[in-house]
Amino acid sequence: MKPTPLVILARILARRRGEEAPSFHPEEEARAVRAHLRAKARTSREREVAEYLIRAAWGGAAGTGAGSLKSLLWTLRDHAGPLYEPLAERLLIRILEDPL
């Protein structure tokens, strides 16, 4: 099973802090990864990206339609095959580094 963009973001944040990548039990992954991201996102940009992805995962949040980061990440997940994880990771790193 492919990791969600939320799990990929959690791995990126762990790597940035020199921590071991988190693992989540499949039956509790959604709740656990949201809690983990909220606890580990330290900078304002990390918090913005984490909260955006959390809202986007629930669906229907403003700014998550066609052409959005959420749309791009989920399209990669559905269609990029083995390139999904490295592409999603690179995109999320770029978004975290974006000074907007």
MOPAC internal coordinates of N, CA, C and O (Angstrom, degrees):
PM7 1SCF
backbone

  N    0.0000 0     0.00 0     0.00 0    0    0    0
  C    1.4385 1     0.00 0     0.00 0    1    0    0
  C    1.5348 1   109.54 1     0.00 0    2    1    0
  O    1.2310 1   120.73 1   -45.17 1    3    2    1
  N    1.3097 1   116.21 1   134.83 1    3    2    1
  C    1.4599 1   121.09 1  -178.81 1    5    3    2
  C    1.5206 1   110.45 1   -74.89 1    6    5    3
  O    1.2310 1   120.41 1   -38.54 1    7    6    5
  N    1.3322 1   116.82 1   141.46 1    7    6    5
  C    1.4642 1   118.82 1   176.88 1    9    7    6
  C    1.5291 1   110.30 1   -70.26 1   10    9    7
  O    1.2310 1   121.03 1   -30.41 1   11   10    9
  N    1.3113 1   115.64 1   149.59 1   11   10    9
  C    1.4644 1   119.68 1   176.75 1   13   11   10
  C    1.5209 1   109.26 1   -75.32 1   14   13   11
  O    1.2310 1   120.04 1   -17.96 1   15   14   13
  N    1.3276 1   117.53 1   162.04 1   15   14   13
  C    1.4641 1   119.61 1   173.59 1   17   15   14
  C    1.5310 1   112.48 1   -56.40 1   18   17   15
  O    1.2310 1   119.87 1   148.80 1   19   18   17
  N    1.3278 1   117.86 1   -31.20 1   19   18   17
  C    1.4666 1   120.73 1   177.32 1   21   19   18
  C    1.5249 1   111.08 1   -64.06 1   22   21   19
  O    1.2310 1   120.40 1   138.00 1   23   22   21
  N    1.3154 1   116.85 1   -42.00 1   23   22   21
  C    1.4689 1   120.93 1   178.72 1   25   23   22
  C    1.5266 1   109.91 1   -66.79 1   26   25   23
  O    1.2310 1   119.95 1   139.41 1   27   26   25
  N    1.3056 1   117.71 1   -40.59 1   27   26   25
  C    1.4680 1   120.79 1   177.91 1   29   27   26
  C    1.5261 1   109.98 1   -61.88 1   30   29   27
  O    1.2310 1   120.17 1   137.38 1   31   30   29
  N    1.3306 1   117.28 1   -42.62 1   31   30   29
  C    1.4612 1   120.37 1   177.20 1   33   31   30
  C    1.5220 1   111.14 1   -62.49 1   34   33   31
  O    1.2310 1   119.81 1   138.63 1   35   34   33
  N    1.3168 1   117.97 1   -41.37 1   35   34   33
  C    1.4695 1   121.54 1   177.88 1   37   35   34
  C    1.5326 1   110.43 1   -60.21 1   38   37   35
  O    1.2310 1   119.99 1   139.96 1   39   38   37
  N    1.3126 1   117.63 1   -40.04 1   39   38   37
  C    1.4680 1   121.64 1   177.77 1   41   39   38
  C    1.5286 1   111.07 1   -64.75 1   42   41   39
  O    1.2310 1   120.53 1   138.10 1   43   42   41
  N    1.3304 1   116.59 1   -41.90 1   43   42   41
  C    1.4675 1   121.08 1   179.16 1   45   43   42
  C    1.5281 1   110.11 1   -61.68 1   46   45   43
  O    1.2310 1   120.30 1   132.85 1   47   46   45
  N    1.3266 1   117.02 1   -47.15 1   47   46   45
  C    1.4663 1   120.51 1  -179.32 1   49   47   46
  C    1.5272 1   110.90 1   -61.96 1   50   49   47
  O    1.2310 1   120.09 1   140.05 1   51   50   49
  N    1.3273 1   117.44 1   -39.95 1   51   50   49
  C    1.4656 1   120.79 1   178.42 1   53   51   50
  C    1.5274 1   110.33 1   -63.14 1   54   53   51
  O    1.2310 1   120.44 1   134.89 1   55   54   53
  N    1.3178 1   116.76 1   -45.11 1   55   54   53
  C    1.4592 1   120.78 1  -179.94 1   57   55   54
  C    1.5304 1   110.77 1   -62.01 1   58   57   55
  O    1.2310 1   120.12 1   140.62 1   59   58   57
  N    1.3276 1   117.38 1   -39.38 1   59   58   57
  C    1.4732 1   121.45 1   179.00 1   61   59   58
  C    1.5243 1   111.48 1   -61.19 1   62   61   59
  O    1.2310 1   120.07 1   151.73 1   63   62   61
  N    1.3054 1   117.47 1   -28.27 1   63   62   61
  C    1.4517 1   121.45 1  -177.44 1   65   63   62
  C    1.5281 1   112.89 1  -100.97 1   66   65   63
  O    1.2310 1   120.61 1  -175.68 1   67   66   65
  N    1.3195 1   116.44 1     4.32 1   67   66   65
  C    1.4501 1   120.47 1  -179.98 1   69   67   66
  C    1.5183 1   112.70 1    71.56 1   70   69   67
  O    1.2310 1   120.61 1  -155.77 1   71   70   69
  N    1.3284 1   116.45 1    24.23 1   71   70   69
  C    1.4602 1   121.41 1  -179.79 1   73   71   70
  C    1.5188 1   110.26 1  -100.14 1   74   73   71
  O    1.2310 1   121.61 1   -17.39 1   75   74   73
  N    1.3068 1   114.52 1   162.61 1   75   74   73
  C    1.4618 1   120.28 1   175.56 1   77   75   74
  C    1.5276 1   109.34 1   -70.71 1   78   77   75
  O    1.2310 1   121.06 1   -37.21 1   79   78   77
  N    1.3135 1   115.58 1   142.79 1   79   78   77
  C    1.4646 1   120.08 1   179.27 1   81   79   78
  C    1.5236 1   109.47 1   -61.68 1   82   81   79
  O    1.2310 1   120.24 1   -45.17 1   83   82   81
  N    1.3212 1   117.14 1   134.83 1   83   82   81
  C    1.4680 1   119.33 1  -179.65 1   85   83   82
  C    1.5213 1   111.41 1   -72.50 1   86   85   83
  O    1.2310 1   121.34 1   -27.21 1   87   86   85
  N    1.3037 1   115.04 1   152.79 1   87   86   85
  C    1.4658 1   120.00 1   172.45 1   89   87   86
  C    1.5196 1   107.07 1  -123.85 1   90   89   87
  O    1.2310 1   121.44 1   -33.24 1   91   90   89
  N    1.3085 1   114.86 1   146.76 1   91   90   89
  C    1.4555 1   120.97 1  -175.88 1   93   91   90
  C    1.5157 1   108.98 1  -128.22 1   94   93   91
  O    1.2310 1   120.37 1   -42.31 1   95   94   93
  N    1.3228 1   116.91 1   137.69 1   95   94   93
  C    1.4636 1   120.89 1   175.19 1   97   95   94
  C    1.5203 1   108.02 1   -70.24 1   98   97   95
  O    1.2310 1   120.08 1   -48.42 1   99   98   97
  N    1.3247 1   117.45 1   131.58 1   99   98   97
  C    1.4667 1   121.15 1  -175.53 1  101   99   98
  C    1.5307 1   114.41 1   -51.69 1  102  101   99
  O    1.2310 1   120.03 1   140.77 1  103  102  101
  N    1.3141 1   117.56 1   -39.23 1  103  102  101
  C    1.4600 1   119.37 1  -176.84 1  105  103  102
  C    1.5249 1   113.30 1   -71.00 1  106  105  103
  O    1.2310 1   120.07 1   162.82 1  107  106  105
  N    1.3305 1   117.48 1   -17.18 1  107  106  105
  C    1.4588 1   120.76 1   179.51 1  109  107  106
  C    1.5193 1   112.05 1  -123.49 1  110  109  107
  O    1.2310 1   120.26 1  -166.09 1  111  110  109
  N    1.3297 1   117.11 1    13.91 1  111  110  109
  C    1.4593 1   120.03 1  -172.73 1  113  111  110
  C    1.5239 1   113.38 1   -58.55 1  114  113  111
  O    1.2310 1   119.77 1   132.53 1  115  114  113
  N    1.3154 1   118.04 1   -47.47 1  115  114  113
  C    1.4735 1   120.74 1  -174.83 1  117  115  114
  C    1.5246 1   111.04 1   -57.78 1  118  117  115
  O    1.2310 1   120.04 1   129.12 1  119  118  117
  N    1.3087 1   117.52 1   -50.88 1  119  118  117
  C    1.4629 1   121.13 1  -179.42 1  121  119  118
  C    1.5196 1   111.31 1   -66.66 1  122  121  119
  O    1.2310 1   120.68 1   135.34 1  123  122  121
  N    1.3199 1   116.30 1   -44.66 1  123  122  121
  C    1.4601 1   121.24 1  -176.01 1  125  123  122
  C    1.5283 1   112.29 1   -65.74 1  126  125  123
  O    1.2310 1   119.92 1   138.19 1  127  126  125
  N    1.3163 1   117.76 1   -41.81 1  127  126  125
  C    1.4599 1   119.36 1  -178.52 1  129  127  126
  C    1.5275 1   110.25 1   -69.89 1  130  129  127
  O    1.2310 1   119.63 1   143.95 1  131  130  129
  N    1.3157 1   118.31 1   -36.05 1  131  130  129
  C    1.4742 1   120.00 1   176.27 1  133  131  130
  C    1.5274 1   110.32 1   -62.09 1  134  133  131
  O    1.2310 1   120.49 1   132.61 1  135  134  133
  N    1.3176 1   116.67 1   -47.39 1  135  134  133
  C    1.4654 1   120.99 1   179.05 1  137  135  134
  C    1.5225 1   110.94 1   -61.88 1  138  137  135
  O    1.2310 1   120.75 1   138.01 1  139  138  137
  N    1.3248 1   116.16 1   -41.99 1  139  138  137
  C    1.4634 1   121.30 1   179.94 1  141  139  138
  C    1.5300 1   110.49 1   -61.80 1  142  141  139
  O    1.2310 1   120.33 1   132.03 1  143  142  141
  N    1.3246 1   116.97 1   -47.97 1  143  142  141
  C    1.4557 1   120.12 1  -179.14 1  145  143  142
  C    1.5231 1   111.47 1   -62.52 1  146  145  143
  O    1.2310 1   120.22 1   137.63 1  147  146  145
  N    1.3009 1   117.18 1   -42.37 1  147  146  145
  C    1.4692 1   119.88 1   179.05 1  149  147  146
  C    1.5225 1   111.63 1   -63.44 1  150  149  147
  O    1.2310 1   120.30 1   147.20 1  151  150  149
  N    1.3239 1   117.04 1   -32.80 1  151  150  149
  C    1.4636 1   120.45 1   179.38 1  153  151  150
  C    1.5236 1   112.74 1   -79.38 1  154  153  151
  O    1.2310 1   119.89 1   147.72 1  155  154  153
  N    1.3241 1   117.81 1   -32.28 1  155  154  153
  C    1.4633 1   121.27 1  -172.71 1  157  155  154
  C    1.5252 1   115.01 1   -96.49 1  158  157  155
  O    1.2310 1   119.84 1   158.81 1  159  158  157
  N    1.3161 1   117.91 1   -21.19 1  159  158  157
  C    1.4671 1   120.05 1  -179.73 1  161  159  158
  C    1.5291 1   107.98 1   -70.97 1  162  161  159
  O    1.2310 1   120.67 1   -64.75 1  163  162  161
  N    1.3228 1   116.33 1   115.25 1  163  162  161
  C    1.4640 1   120.73 1  -173.83 1  165  163  162
  C    1.5185 1   112.92 1  -102.23 1  166  165  163
  O    1.2310 1   120.44 1   132.95 1  167  166  165
  N    1.3213 1   116.76 1   -47.05 1  167  166  165
  C    1.4595 1   118.78 1  -177.83 1  169  167  166
  C    1.5245 1   109.66 1   -78.51 1  170  169  167
  O    1.2310 1   121.07 1   -18.85 1  171  170  169
  N    1.3242 1   115.56 1   161.15 1  171  170  169
  C    1.4625 1   118.08 1   179.49 1  173  171  170
  C    1.5249 1   110.75 1   -62.35 1  174  173  171
  O    1.2310 1   120.11 1   142.89 1  175  174  173
  N    1.3414 1   117.40 1   -37.11 1  175  174  173
  C    1.4665 1   120.06 1   179.33 1  177  175  174
  C    1.5303 1   110.77 1   -65.99 1  178  177  175
  O    1.2310 1   119.84 1   137.16 1  179  178  177
  N    1.3263 1   117.92 1   -42.84 1  179  178  177
  C    1.4645 1   120.95 1   177.50 1  181  179  178
  C    1.5293 1   110.17 1   -60.24 1  182  181  179
  O    1.2310 1   120.57 1   137.31 1  183  182  181
  N    1.3268 1   116.52 1   -42.69 1  183  182  181
  C    1.4673 1   119.80 1   178.87 1  185  183  182
  C    1.5275 1   111.36 1   -64.76 1  186  185  183
  O    1.2310 1   120.31 1   138.23 1  187  186  185
  N    1.3348 1   117.02 1   -41.77 1  187  186  185
  C    1.4675 1   120.73 1   178.80 1  189  187  186
  C    1.5263 1   111.30 1   -60.20 1  190  189  187
  O    1.2310 1   120.76 1   132.59 1  191  190  189
  N    1.3358 1   116.15 1   -47.41 1  191  190  189
  C    1.4654 1   120.44 1  -178.21 1  193  191  190
  C    1.5278 1   110.04 1   -66.49 1  194  193  191
  O    1.2310 1   120.19 1   136.23 1  195  194  193
  N    1.3265 1   117.25 1   -43.77 1  195  194  193
  C    1.4641 1   120.64 1   179.82 1  197  195  194
  C    1.5289 1   110.66 1   -61.21 1  198  197  195
  O    1.2310 1   120.17 1   132.22 1  199  198  197
  N    1.3129 1   117.28 1   -47.78 1  199  198  197
  C    1.4678 1   120.02 1  -179.12 1  201  199  198
  C    1.5255 1   111.68 1   -65.16 1  202  201  199
  O    1.2310 1   120.45 1   142.30 1  203  202  201
  N    1.3160 1   116.75 1   -37.70 1  203  202  201
  C    1.4664 1   120.09 1   176.77 1  205  203  202
  C    1.5248 1   110.50 1   -60.46 1  206  205  203
  O    1.2310 1   120.53 1   131.21 1  207  206  205
  N    1.3456 1   116.59 1   -48.79 1  207  206  205
  C    1.4680 1   119.70 1  -178.73 1  209  207  206
  C    1.5268 1   111.52 1   -65.98 1  210  209  207
  O    1.2310 1   120.30 1   144.50 1  211  210  209
  N    1.3266 1   117.04 1   -35.50 1  211  210  209
  C    1.4661 1   120.03 1   177.15 1  213  211  210
  C    1.5281 1   109.80 1   -63.33 1  214  213  211
  O    1.2310 1   120.23 1   133.01 1  215  214  213
  N    1.3267 1   117.17 1   -46.99 1  215  214  213
  C    1.4712 1   120.59 1   178.01 1  217  215  214
  C    1.5239 1   110.69 1   -62.65 1  218  217  215
  O    1.2310 1   120.89 1   136.99 1  219  218  217
  N    1.3322 1   115.91 1   -43.01 1  219  218  217
  C    1.4617 1   120.96 1  -178.13 1  221  219  218
  C    1.5222 1   111.45 1   -62.93 1  222  221  219
  O    1.2310 1   120.27 1   141.74 1  223  222  221
  N    1.3228 1   117.09 1   -38.26 1  223  222  221
  C    1.4646 1   120.69 1  -179.56 1  225  223  222
  C    1.5281 1   111.29 1   -63.71 1  226  225  223
  O    1.2310 1   120.25 1   149.87 1  227  226  225
  N    1.3247 1   117.12 1   -30.13 1  227  226  225
  C    1.4658 1   120.87 1   177.36 1  229  227  226
  C    1.5140 1   111.05 1   -73.87 1  230  229  227
  O    1.2310 1   120.41 1   156.61 1  231  230  229
  N    1.3283 1   116.82 1   -23.39 1  231  230  229
  C    1.4640 1   121.57 1   178.44 1  233  231  230
  C    1.5158 1   112.62 1    87.02 1  234  233  231
  O    1.2310 1   121.76 1   -30.75 1  235  234  233
  N    1.3154 1   114.24 1   149.25 1  235  234  233
  C    1.4581 1   120.41 1   174.59 1  237  235  234
  C    1.5076 1   116.07 1    78.56 1  238  237  235
  O    1.2310 1   119.29 1  -179.49 1  239  238  237
  N    1.3236 1   118.96 1     0.51 1  239  238  237
  C    1.4629 1   120.41 1   179.92 1  241  239  238
  C    1.5230 1   110.10 1   -72.77 1  242  241  239
  O    1.2310 1   120.88 1   -33.26 1  243  242  241
  N    1.3180 1   115.92 1   146.74 1  243  242  241
  C    1.4664 1   120.50 1   178.57 1  245  243  242
  C    1.5351 1   109.82 1   -58.94 1  246  245  243
  O    1.2310 1   121.13 1   -39.54 1  247  246  245
  N    1.3246 1   115.44 1   140.46 1  247  246  245
  C    1.4571 1   119.98 1   178.35 1  249  247  246
  C    1.5085 1   115.20 1    79.84 1  250  249  247
  O    1.2310 1   119.99 1  -165.40 1  251  250  249
  N    1.3320 1   117.63 1    14.60 1  251  250  249
  C    1.4621 1   119.79 1  -178.31 1  253  251  250
  C    1.5252 1   112.04 1  -117.89 1  254  253  251
  O    1.2310 1   120.47 1  -163.46 1  255  254  253
  N    1.3284 1   116.70 1    16.54 1  255  254  253
  C    1.4597 1   120.42 1  -179.10 1  257  255  254
  C    1.5142 1   112.56 1   -84.67 1  258  257  255
  O    1.2310 1   120.95 1    19.47 1  259  258  257
  N    1.3279 1   115.80 1  -160.53 1  259  258  257
  C    1.4616 1   122.11 1  -178.95 1  261  259  258
  C    1.5226 1   110.24 1   -53.52 1  262  261  259
  O    1.2310 1   120.74 1   -44.68 1  263  262  261
  N    1.3198 1   116.19 1   135.32 1  263  262  261
  C    1.4530 1   122.15 1   178.91 1  265  263  262
  C    1.5192 1   114.25 1    85.38 1  266  265  263
  O    1.2310 1   119.98 1   176.88 1  267  266  265
  N    1.3116 1   117.63 1    -3.12 1  267  266  265
  C    1.4610 1   121.52 1  -178.98 1  269  267  266
  C    1.5283 1   110.83 1   -84.32 1  270  269  267
  O    1.2310 1   121.11 1   -11.55 1  271  270  269
  N    1.3134 1   115.48 1   168.45 1  271  270  269
  C    1.4634 1   120.90 1   174.70 1  273  271  270
  C    1.5217 1   109.92 1   -58.09 1  274  273  271
  O    1.2310 1   120.54 1   135.52 1  275  274  273
  N    1.3157 1   116.58 1   -44.48 1  275  274  273
  C    1.4702 1   120.55 1   179.31 1  277  275  274
  C    1.5183 1   110.61 1   -58.46 1  278  277  275
  O    1.2310 1   120.81 1   132.82 1  279  278  277
  N    1.3151 1   116.06 1   -47.18 1  279  278  277
  C    1.4609 1   120.49 1  -179.13 1  281  279  278
  C    1.5252 1   110.76 1   -60.42 1  282  281  279
  O    1.2310 1   120.55 1   136.30 1  283  282  281
  N    1.3194 1   116.56 1   -43.70 1  283  282  281
  C    1.4610 1   120.53 1   179.90 1  285  283  282
  C    1.5284 1   111.35 1   -64.31 1  286  285  283
  O    1.2310 1   120.07 1   134.10 1  287  286  285
  N    1.3261 1   117.47 1   -45.90 1  287  286  285
  C    1.4660 1   120.64 1  -179.37 1  289  287  286
  C    1.5261 1   111.82 1   -62.83 1  290  289  287
  O    1.2310 1   120.29 1   136.23 1  291  290  289
  N    1.3346 1   117.05 1   -43.77 1  291  290  289
  C    1.4603 1   119.07 1  -178.80 1  293  291  290
  C    1.5350 1   111.22 1   -72.11 1  294  293  291
  O    1.2310 1   120.28 1   149.42 1  295  294  293
  N    1.3296 1   117.08 1   -30.58 1  295  294  293
  C    1.4746 1   119.51 1   174.50 1  297  295  294
  C    1.5218 1   110.15 1   -66.22 1  298  297  295
  O    1.2310 1   120.41 1   136.88 1  299  298  297
  N    1.3273 1   116.82 1   -43.12 1  299  298  297
  C    1.4728 1   120.03 1   175.71 1  301  299  298
  C    1.5252 1   109.93 1   -58.57 1  302  301  299
  O    1.2310 1   120.63 1   135.06 1  303  302  301
  N    1.3258 1   116.41 1   -44.94 1  303  302  301
  C    1.4642 1   120.58 1  -178.65 1  305  303  302
  C    1.5281 1   111.26 1   -59.20 1  306  305  303
  O    1.2310 1   120.95 1   140.09 1  307  306  305
  N    1.3183 1   115.80 1   -39.91 1  307  306  305
  C    1.4591 1   120.29 1  -176.19 1  309  307  306
  C    1.5235 1   114.10 1   -81.77 1  310  309  307
  O    1.2310 1   119.82 1   155.26 1  311  310  309
  N    1.3499 1   117.94 1   -24.74 1  311  310  309
  C    1.4619 1   119.43 1  -169.67 1  313  311  310
  C    1.5308 1   116.69 1  -129.53 1  314  313  311
  O    1.2310 1   118.94 1   170.63 1  315  314  313
  N    1.3116 1   119.62 1    -9.37 1  315  314  313
  C    1.4668 1   119.94 1  -174.49 1  317  315  314
  C    1.5192 1   114.06 1   -89.64 1  318  317  315
  O    1.2310 1   120.14 1   175.52 1  319  318  317
  N    1.3074 1   117.34 1    -4.48 1  319  318  317
  C    1.4612 1   119.94 1   178.30 1  321  319  318
  C    1.5187 1   112.07 1    58.49 1  322  321  319
  O    1.2310 1   120.28 1    46.43 1  323  322  321
  N    1.3522 1   117.07 1  -133.57 1  323  322  321
  C    1.4632 1   119.60 1  -176.54 1  325  323  322
  C    1.5315 1   113.30 1   -68.19 1  326  325  323
  O    1.2310 1   119.83 1   167.66 1  327  326  325
  N    1.3185 1   117.94 1   -12.34 1  327  326  325
  C    1.4654 1   120.32 1   178.44 1  329  327  326
  C    1.5246 1   112.42 1   -84.19 1  330  329  327
  O    1.2310 1   120.34 1   171.14 1  331  330  329
  N    1.3274 1   116.96 1    -8.86 1  331  330  329
  C    1.4685 1   120.47 1  -176.52 1  333  331  330
  C    1.5248 1   112.91 1   -53.73 1  334  333  331
  O    1.2310 1   120.00 1   123.65 1  335  334  333
  N    1.3240 1   117.61 1   -56.35 1  335  334  333
  C    1.4634 1   119.58 1  -174.52 1  337  335  334
  C    1.5223 1   112.99 1   -61.97 1  338  337  335
  O    1.2310 1   118.68 1   130.22 1  339  338  337
  N    1.3425 1   120.12 1   -49.78 1  339  338  337
  C    1.4715 1   117.57 1   179.70 1  341  339  338
  C    1.5343 1   113.03 1   -64.70 1  342  341  339
  O    1.2310 1   120.01 1   144.08 1  343  342  341
  N    1.3261 1   117.58 1   -35.92 1  343  342  341
  C    1.4627 1   119.89 1   179.27 1  345  343  342
  C    1.5309 1   110.85 1   -69.37 1  346  345  343
  O    1.2310 1   120.16 1   135.25 1  347  346  345
  N    1.3108 1   117.30 1   -44.75 1  347  346  345
  C    1.4579 1   120.95 1   179.14 1  349  347  346
  C    1.5262 1   110.55 1   -63.42 1  350  349  347
  O    1.2310 1   120.47 1   138.88 1  351  350  349
  N    1.3168 1   116.70 1   -41.12 1  351  350  349
  C    1.4577 1   120.36 1   178.70 1  353  351  350
  C    1.5278 1   110.96 1   -62.39 1  354  353  351
  O    1.2310 1   120.40 1   133.12 1  355  354  353
  N    1.3186 1   116.84 1   -46.88 1  355  354  353
  C    1.4611 1   120.28 1  -179.73 1  357  355  354
  C    1.5259 1   111.07 1   -63.05 1  358  357  355
  O    1.2310 1   120.25 1   138.73 1  359  358  357
  N    1.3197 1   117.13 1   -41.27 1  359  358  357
  C    1.4577 1   121.20 1   178.63 1  361  359  358
  C    1.5300 1   110.84 1   -63.04 1  362  361  359
  O    1.2310 1   120.06 1   134.84 1  363  362  361
  N    1.3144 1   117.49 1   -45.16 1  363  362  361
  C    1.4642 1   120.14 1   179.77 1  365  363  362
  C    1.5276 1   111.86 1   -65.76 1  366  365  363
  O    1.2310 1   120.06 1   141.37 1  367  366  365
  N    1.3145 1   117.49 1   -38.63 1  367  366  365
  C    1.4705 1   120.30 1   176.15 1  369  367  366
  C    1.5234 1   109.84 1   -61.50 1  370  369  367
  O    1.2310 1   120.72 1   136.15 1  371  370  369
  N    1.3170 1   116.23 1   -43.85 1  371  370  369
  C    1.4684 1   120.45 1   178.74 1  373  371  370
  C    1.5203 1   111.08 1   -61.88 1  374  373  371
  O    1.2310 1   119.90 1   138.10 1  375  374  373
  N    1.3061 1   117.81 1   -41.90 1  375  374  373
  C    1.4650 1   122.34 1   179.00 1  377  375  374
  C    1.5289 1   110.22 1   -64.44 1  378  377  375
  O    1.2310 1   120.28 1   139.07 1  379  378  377
  N    1.3195 1   117.06 1   -40.93 1  379  378  377
  C    1.4668 1   120.37 1   178.32 1  381  379  378
  C    1.5219 1   111.50 1   -64.26 1  382  381  379
  O    1.2310 1   120.21 1   146.53 1  383  382  381
  N    1.3170 1   117.21 1   -33.47 1  383  382  381
  C    1.4561 1   121.73 1  -178.13 1  385  383  382
  C    1.5290 1   112.41 1   -83.20 1  386  385  383
  O    1.2310 1   120.17 1   165.39 1  387  386  385
  N    1.3222 1   117.29 1   -14.61 1  387  386  385
  C    1.4524 1   122.24 1  -177.72 1  389  387  386
  C    1.5313 1   109.58 1   -66.89 1  390  389  387
  O    1.2310 1   120.36 1   -52.81 1  391  390  389
  N    1.3218 1   116.91 1   127.19 1  391  390  389
  C    1.4769 1   119.26 1  -175.58 1  393  391  390
  C    1.5282 1   114.54 1   -79.03 1  394  393  391
  O    1.2310 1   119.07 1  -176.62 1  395  394  393
  N    1.3112 1   119.39 1     3.38 1  395  394  393
  C    1.4754 1   120.70 1  -177.28 1  397  395  394
  C    1.4854 1   112.84 1   -52.57 1  398  397  395
  O    1.2310 1   120.10 1   180.00 1  399  398  397

